């Protein structure tokens, strides 16, 4: 059984070995190579020290990076000294370190070097020292030495948001080729899981099952920021809610389903209000459980005027920026595969709609530049075709 309401429519430790633990943040000491010594007698110039360069690689993970540099020290090569028979020393070798796509690189003092979101993007994090020359009294200078943090934020089309045991892993398993751990107790998912939704026309959409939130996640309770940062780069969010509500343990109060929606809204708002601007679907799960229909009728009534009804909740639960859901669905993820398949096509539809909308918001100049580039590529292609034809004649 599926209920669908369209609410909004608009035309994003073991040292030396890689452990099995998921790593989404890694600190490294990076050191540019020292410059080579100059030759004062003959005016020779030493080679420049090598740079430390990070390059995005889609096959890499931070676990693999740690395996590659288990001491967490990255050093570029030394510049060659100047000699009487070779006055200009060769530059030191650069150390090129492959890192995962989706990395943000910071110094430990908070200076941002850049984001590496696409394969082959690169950033220099430590420059080599100058080679010895008259300006340095022919002494080679030391390279830069900096502590950097590689901060991974998963890049996925869709992010699953919900409290523990809402059914996120079950949905990921049902809708994609992922094989997450599924069990009937909270915090089954302790690290992000990625799945790929495959369509008949070979379109692929990635979905991330992120560890369950708890109240206070924005303050780093539970998995805290280690969860929330991963939804920053998703294009669309799914709020997944258990129709029976949620209770972390007997020490915590039972939260009704409407309260869990409001609390999820509030946690994301407190982490960063810009996240709430993403297109969002609400999926109410476990409709096969006892009493689900009565609970759904009550929840549906409350959601029909969400902005007003959240004001009936205790102040601590009320988000200041109520989210507007693109669609609301109810289903049983485990018992209704047809509803899951329908949801898969709906997700694709929403991603396409919002991609078209974002393109329509591009500045006119950017669109014109894109058209100009396309015309130039066609002209070059036509010229090459004509040239090849004339050679054949």
PEZIJO-V886784 format. One line per field, one symbol per residue. psi: psi as a letter, one per 30 degrees, with the letter a starting at -180 (. if undefined). burial: I if it has 24 or more other ideal C-beta (glycine too) atoms within 12 Angstrom, else O. Layout:
BEGIN
psi: ???
burial: ???
END
This chain:
BEGIN
psi: kkkkkjfkkk..ikkfkklfkkkgkkkkkkjlklllkljeegglklkklllkkkkkkffllfeeeeeeiffgkkkllkkklklefiejllllkkjjjklllgkkkllfggkkelkiflkfklkkfjkllklklefghgkklllkjkklkjjkjkjlekkkkllkgfgeeeeeeefaglilkklhllhejflkkklkkklfggkkkkkkjkkkllkgefgglbfbffeefffeglfkkjjkkkfgakjelffllkkleeeeeeeeeeeeefejffeffkkkkkkjlhfflkgeeeeeeeeeeeffieeefffflkeffkkfikkjkelklkljeffifeeeeeeeeeeeeeeeefeeeeefgkkeeeeeeeeeeeeeeeeeeeeeeeeeeeee.
burial: OIIOOOIOOOOIOOOOOOOOOIIIIIOIOIIIIIIIIIIOOOOIIIIIIIIIIIIIIOOIIIIIIIOIIOOIOIIIIIIIIIOOOOIIIIIIOIIIIIIIIIIIIIIOOOOOIIIIIOOOIIIIIIIIIIIIIOOOOIIIIIIIIIIIIIIIIIIIIIIIIIIIIIIIIIIIIIIIOIOIOOOOOIIIIOIIIIIOIOOOOOOOIIIIIIIIIIIOIIOOOIIOIIIIIIIIIIIIIIIIIIIIIIOIOOOOOOIIIIIIIIIIIIIIIIIOOOIIOIIIIIIIIIIIIOOIOOIIOOIIOIIOOIOOOIOOIOOOIIIOOIIIIIIIIIIIIOOIOOIIOOIIOIIIIIIOIIOOOOOOOOOOOOOOOOOOOOOOOOOOOOOOOOOOOOOOO
END
